[in-house]
Amino acid sequence: MTSHDPFLDHGAPENNAPVARDRADLEAQVARLREVVHRRAVVDQAVGVLLALGRITPAEARDALREMSARAGLTLPQVARHLVEYARSGELPDAVRTELARQLAVPRQRAAGAAVRTVTTVTQTGPTTSGRRPPAE
């Protein structure tokens, strides 16, 4: 006696069409989920780049990415890919470079009361950091 598997044996060929359709739908869904996971990984890597460059919190880095995306007219994953590539090569499109400099300046403006502020300048050769003492009060 052979075992009967209701998930594999659907009898007549006309009964296989819904199963094939379900399988195709599931495969498409898996492909979409893989793409989402990949995009999320790139965004997380870009957050890490901003953490290192700006010495900011993860929440501030995510806000900065969203703001850079809106101001540069690019999607968040596009900005994230540019930042990850920048960390590797030092190359960054001008629009993203401008927004990166703007976003890295924002947390420092909030920290005006700090004893020493770190200033990051984004140049063609990469970020440079220098410490500045605020004027004496």
C-alpha angles and dihedrals in degrees: 000000000000122000118248117223110196091198096056104030112064099160114219119041092244088065091057096064095078091047092050090048091049091049092050090049091050093048090051090049091051090050091051091048091051090052091050091049090050093049090048091051091053091048090050090050090051089051087056091051090052091046090055096042099042104027088227134141122269090250091053090048092052090048090049091051092051091048092047090051093052096044096044093046093236133120118260092249090051092053090045092053090050092051094048090049089047090056089054103038108014090236119129132163112252095244091053092043090055092049092045090055090047093049094047090053095053099072090045091054088055091049093057091132094061118118092233125015121206114221119203118198118194110217135168089265094049139272120325122197129203133173119234129187114224116240114276114260 
